């Protein structure tokens, strides 16, 4: 894999939604996953890192529909300030990464992206291959767990505001699966496939509304406040995925295999009033020891994307320091 890794141009305009740190060296890199898709990522390295030694590293994944210039970049840079080598990648078919057609949601690709990022980190002489961890935010939490289930090179896993996108497609936030509702959804998607075969334009499912109305619910308002305002808005993050992607995504299940991660540790971080809290609690119940569930008081789902006063940096740092020692 190392021979396939190529670094992108180092001269670039800072286009992140967060301020650049003077404690970290940053450069854009590219590498390929095993599906042949080129991934574009940001590598963050603590300044004055002793390159002759091998150091712990963390792969950081962005929320579903997001890009590396937003939440995952913030986490990657901040953890680099705390002396970890980090890489934040754009998922396949999203951001600056490759894959066609664009804005396709593929659980297989999104899981493989994490495994490929581990390949990339381990190809650097200053990274200790035995001390690589993973952090997934929102949808990347679910895909990151699946990556760790099949890749014992990942020594410690943390999720923040975790969403299981497969379960979300099957039943939303409901506690139980409604088979009739799933079948109805799959019928609608199959009809859309025929429509596109016959020349209809590709139908896109927009995760965050473009405008709010008096009927917008609290979850829509929460996401709007991040993705549609200067707070977190980025031109490559549309939160849009092809509607036909939702059918295969219903087959994605990560919770039943969480025991495969043990004895490697897992940390689930969620807000006390996050609408997504159900996913972290279900995952915690399904996981084997060692495991931790950390609930942040006063935090909703999106608060933990960028509210630096709420994000438990010390908890994350200690978790990775202890488990990537």
SEKOLVEX-540364 format. One record per residue (C-alpha): residue number from 1; chain; residue in one letter; z, x, y. Coordinates in steps of 0.05 Angstrom, whole numbers, plus 5000, padded with zeros to 4 digits. Layout:
% residues N
- pos  unit  code  Z  X  Y
- NUM  A  A  Z  X  Y
...
END
This chain:
% residues 325
- pos  unit  code  Z  X  Y
- 1  A  X  5000  5000  5000
- 2  A  X  5016  5057  5047
- 3  A  X  4943  5079  5051
- 4  A  X  4924  5009  5073
- 5  A  X  4973  5007  5130
- 6  A  X  4942  5017  5199
- 7  A  X  4977  5018  5266
- 8  A  X  4947  4976  5322
- 9  A  X  4938  5003  5392
- 10  A  X  5004  5026  5421
- 11  A  X  4984  5010  5493
- 12  A  X  4994  4935  5504
- 13  A  X  5021  4885  5553
- 14  A  X  5090  4859  5538
- 15  A  X  5077  4785  5523
- 16  A  X  5143  4765  5491
- 17  A  X  5187  4707  5513
- 18  A  X  5246  4754  5519
- 19  A  X  5260  4816  5560
- 20  A  X  5240  4884  5533
- 21  A  X  5299  4928  5514
- 22  A  X  5305  4999  5539
- 23  A  X  5346  5016  5476
- 24  A  X  5289  5005  5428
- 25  A  X  5220  5034  5416
- 26  A  X  5167  4981  5401
- 27  A  X  5097  4985  5374
- 28  A  X  5048  4937  5343
- 29  A  X  5028  4950  5271
- 30  A  X  4982  4918  5219
- 31  A  X  4985  4915  5143
- 32  A  X  4955  4873  5087
- 33  A  X  4988  4825  5040
- 34  A  X  4967  4819  4967
- 35  A  X  4922  4761  4984
- 36  A  X  4879  4808  5026
- 37  A  X  4902  4778  5092
- 38  A  X  4916  4827  5149
- 39  A  X  4983  4814  5182
- 40  A  X  4999  4835  5253
- 41  A  X  5071  4852  5267
- 42  A  X  5118  4884  5317
- 43  A  X  5159  4944  5294
- 44  A  X  5224  4956  5330
- 45  A  X  5259  5024  5321
- 46  A  X  5325  5044  5354
- 47  A  X  5314  5098  5406
- 48  A  X  5332  5169  5385
- 49  A  X  5331  5150  5312
- 50  A  X  5334  5211  5268
- 51  A  X  5266  5208  5235
- 52  A  X  5286  5261  5184
- 53  A  X  5335  5211  5153
- 54  A  X  5324  5145  5118
- 55  A  X  5353  5083  5152
- 56  A  X  5366  5009  5136
- 57  A  X  5312  4960  5155
- 58  A  X  5303  4884  5161
- 59  A  X  5243  4839  5157
- 60  A  X  5248  4781  5207
- 61  A  X  5208  4716  5200
- 62  A  X  5192  4666  5254
- 63  A  X  5202  4590  5254
- 64  A  X  5148  4547  5223
- 65  A  X  5092  4543  5274
- 66  A  X  5121  4598  5317
- 67  A  X  5098  4669  5329
- 68  A  X  5130  4738  5330
- 69  A  X  5133  4739  5406
- 70  A  X  5186  4685  5406
- 71  A  X  5250  4678  5364
- 72  A  X  5236  4728  5309
- 73  A  X  5220  4782  5360
- 74  A  X  5285  4769  5397
- 75  A  X  5324  4776  5332
- 76  A  X  5285  4838  5311
- 77  A  X  5294  4873  5378
- 78  A  X  5368  4856  5382
- 79  A  X  5382  4880  5311
- 80  A  X  5344  4944  5328
- 81  A  X  5391  4953  5387
- 82  A  X  5445  4952  5333
- 83  A  X  5412  5009  5296
- 84  A  X  5368  4974  5245
- 85  A  X  5293  4987  5237
- 86  A  X  5261  4918  5241
- 87  A  X  5193  4886  5235
- 88  A  X  5174  4816  5259
- 89  A  X  5107  4792  5232
- 90  A  X  5061  4734  5246
- 91  A  X  5053  4691  5184
- 92  A  X  4985  4687  5152
- 93  A  X  4937  4639  5187
- 94  A  X  4981  4641  5250
- 95  A  X  4990  4683  5313
- 96  A  X  4951  4747  5311
- 97  A  X  4949  4752  5236
- 98  A  X  4887  4738  5195
- 99  A  X  4868  4683  5146
- 100  A  X  4818  4627  5150
- 101  A  X  4816  4571  5167
- 102  A  X  4868  4582  5220
- 103  A  X  4932  4540  5223
- 104  A  X  4934  4531  5148
- 105  A  X  5003  4523  5119
- 106  A  X  5008  4560  5052
- 107  A  X  5075  4570  5018
- 108  A  X  5045  4623  4973
- 109  A  X  5019  4663  5032
- 110  A  X  5082  4655  5074
- 111  A  X  5126  4680  5017
- 112  A  X  5078  4738  5002
- 113  A  X  5079  4757  5076
- 114  A  X  5153  4775  5068
- 115  A  X  5140  4816  5006
- 116  A  X  5083  4852  5042
- 117  A  X  5128  4867  5101
- 118  A  X  5177  4900  5052
- 119  A  X  5118  4941  5027
- 120  A  X  5103  4962  5098
- 121  A  X  5174  4981  5116
- 122  A  X  5181  5021  5052
- 123  A  X  5118  5060  5068
- 124  A  X  5153  5092  5128
- 125  A  X  5189  5157  5114
- 126  A  X  5248  5138  5159
- 127  A  X  5263  5074  5121
- 128  A  X  5309  5074  5060
- 129  A  X  5274  5032  5006
- 130  A  X  5341  5016  4975
- 131  A  X  5368  4986  5041
- 132  A  X  5318  4932  5062
- 133  A  X  5342  4863  5082
- 134  A  X  5311  4798  5104
- 135  A  X  5325  4749  5160
- 136  A  X  5289  4682  5164
- 137  A  X  5294  4632  5221
- 138  A  X  5278  4558  5211
- 139  A  X  5220  4551  5162
- 140  A  X  5220  4626  5148
- 141  A  X  5290  4616  5121
- 142  A  X  5263  4576  5063
- 143  A  X  5203  4622  5051
- 144  A  X  5247  4683  5058
- 145  A  X  5295  4657  5005
- 146  A  X  5236  4647  4958
- 147  A  X  5212  4718  4973
- 148  A  X  5281  4746  4955
- 149  A  X  5283  4705  4892
- 150  A  X  5223  4743  4864
- 151  A  X  5232  4810  4898
- 152  A  X  5296  4848  4881
- 153  A  X  5276  4902  4932
- 154  A  X  5306  4854  4984
- 155  A  X  5379  4873  4981
- 156  A  X  5410  4822  5029
- 157  A  X  5385  4756  5057
- 158  A  X  5406  4717  5119
- 159  A  X  5378  4651  5145
- 160  A  X  5388  4619  5213
- 161  A  X  5376  4544  5226
- 162  A  X  5341  4544  5158
- 163  A  X  5289  4491  5142
- 164  A  X  5261  4481  5072
- 165  A  X  5190  4461  5093
- 166  A  X  5173  4435  5023
- 167  A  X  5232  4388  5022
- 168  A  X  5217  4369  5094
- 169  A  X  5147  4348  5074
- 170  A  X  5172  4309  5014
- 171  A  X  5230  4272  5045
- 172  A  X  5244  4296  5116
- 173  A  X  5319  4298  5128
- 174  A  X  5334  4243  5077
- 175  A  X  5385  4262  5023
- 176  A  X  5343  4231  4967
- 177  A  X  5270  4234  4950
- 178  A  X  5229  4170  4958
- 179  A  X  5173  4177  4907
- 180  A  X  5134  4118  4935
- 181  A  X  5135  4148  5004
- 182  A  X  5111  4215  4976
- 183  A  X  5054  4181  4939
- 184  A  X  5034  4143  5002
- 185  A  X  5032  4208  5041
- 186  A  X  4991  4243  4988
- 187  A  X  4941  4184  4987
- 188  A  X  4933  4190  5062
- 189  A  X  4920  4265  5057
- 190  A  X  4870  4256  5001
- 191  A  X  4833  4205  5043
- 192  A  X  4832  4255  5099
- 193  A  X  4802  4307  5053
- 194  A  X  4745  4260  5036
- 195  A  X  4735  4247  5110
- 196  A  X  4729  4321  5124
- 197  A  X  4682  4330  5065
- 198  A  X  4638  4278  5099
- 199  A  X  4639  4314  5165
- 200  A  X  4700  4289  5202
- 201  A  X  4736  4340  5246
- 202  A  X  4796  4376  5216
- 203  A  X  4858  4334  5228
- 204  A  X  4917  4373  5255
- 205  A  X  4990  4355  5249
- 206  A  X  5026  4375  5313
- 207  A  X  5099  4396  5301
- 208  A  X  5121  4390  5374
- 209  A  X  5094  4335  5421
- 210  A  X  5055  4357  5482
- 211  A  X  5091  4306  5526
- 212  A  X  5155  4267  5522
- 213  A  X  5160  4192  5529
- 214  A  X  5218  4144  5534
- 215  A  X  5211  4135  5458
- 216  A  X  5216  4209  5442
- 217  A  X  5274  4221  5394
- 218  A  X  5328  4276  5404
- 219  A  X  5295  4323  5354
- 220  A  X  5228  4319  5389
- 221  A  X  5263  4332  5456
- 222  A  X  5299  4392  5427
- 223  A  X  5235  4425  5402
- 224  A  X  5197  4406  5466
- 225  A  X  5250  4442  5508
- 226  A  X  5233  4506  5471
- 227  A  X  5159  4504  5453
- 228  A  X  5132  4466  5514
- 229  A  X  5171  4499  5570
- 230  A  X  5174  4570  5598
- 231  A  X  5237  4579  5556
- 232  A  X  5198  4593  5492
- 233  A  X  5126  4573  5505
- 234  A  X  5072  4621  5480
- 235  A  X  4997  4610  5479
- 236  A  X  4990  4629  5406
- 237  A  X  5046  4582  5384
- 238  A  X  5017  4512  5380
- 239  A  X  5064  4487  5325
- 240  A  X  5001  4457  5295
- 241  A  X  4982  4458  5221
- 242  A  X  4924  4426  5184
- 243  A  X  4945  4358  5158
- 244  A  X  4913  4373  5091
- 245  A  X  4961  4432  5083
- 246  A  X  5018  4383  5075
- 247  A  X  4998  4363  5005
- 248  A  X  5006  4431  4970
- 249  A  X  5067  4444  5013
- 250  A  X  5103  4387  4978
- 251  A  X  5102  4431  4916
- 252  A  X  5145  4484  4949
- 253  A  X  5216  4486  4922
- 254  A  X  5263  4545  4934
- 255  A  X  5333  4517  4923
- 256  A  X  5330  4510  4846
- 257  A  X  5319  4585  4838
- 258  A  X  5370  4611  4888
- 259  A  X  5414  4637  4832
- 260  A  X  5360  4690  4819
- 261  A  X  5382  4726  4883
- 262  A  X  5452  4740  4857
- 263  A  X  5486  4790  4857
- 264  A  X  5451  4805  4922
- 265  A  X  5487  4770  4980
- 266  A  X  5462  4710  5020
- 267  A  X  5486  4687  5089
- 268  A  X  5468  4618  5115
- 269  A  X  5479  4607  5190
- 270  A  X  5473  4538  5221
- 271  A  X  5497  4500  5282
- 272  A  X  5553  4450  5276
- 273  A  X  5509  4395  5304
- 274  A  X  5441  4421  5281
- 275  A  X  5398  4366  5251
- 276  A  X  5376  4418  5199
- 277  A  X  5447  4433  5176
- 278  A  X  5434  4393  5112
- 279  A  X  5386  4448  5088
- 280  A  X  5436  4505  5096
- 281  A  X  5490  4464  5062
- 282  A  X  5445  4446  5004
- 283  A  X  5422  4518  4996
- 284  A  X  5494  4544  4999
- 285  A  X  5514  4495  4944
- 286  A  X  5456  4517  4900
- 287  A  X  5464  4592  4911
- 288  A  X  5507  4637  4868
- 289  A  X  5559  4685  4893
- 290  A  X  5563  4725  4936
- 291  A  X  5546  4674  4989
- 292  A  X  5570  4653  5057
- 293  A  X  5560  4591  5101
- 294  A  X  5573  4606  5175
- 295  A  X  5574  4547  5222
- 296  A  X  5566  4561  5297
- 297  A  X  5607  4515  5340
- 298  A  X  5570  4481  5397
- 299  A  X  5501  4498  5370
- 300  A  X  5442  4454  5351
- 301  A  X  5381  4475  5312
- 302  A  X  5339  4504  5368
- 303  A  X  5399  4533  5405
- 304  A  X  5399  4588  5352
- 305  A  X  5327  4606  5369
- 306  A  X  5345  4640  5434
- 307  A  X  5413  4621  5462
- 308  A  X  5440  4692  5459
- 309  A  X  5511  4669  5477
- 310  A  X  5511  4625  5415
- 311  A  X  5475  4669  5364
- 312  A  X  5529  4704  5322
- 313  A  X  5502  4775  5331
- 314  A  X  5567  4808  5308
- 315  A  X  5566  4767  5244
- 316  A  X  5494  4786  5229
- 317  A  X  5506  4859  5245
- 318  A  X  5568  4863  5200
- 319  A  X  5532  4825  5143
- 320  A  X  5474  4874  5142
- 321  A  X  5517  4936  5155
- 322  A  X  5561  4919  5096
- 323  A  X  5506  4899  5048
- 324  A  X  5454  4952  5067
- 325  A  X  5507  5007  5069
END
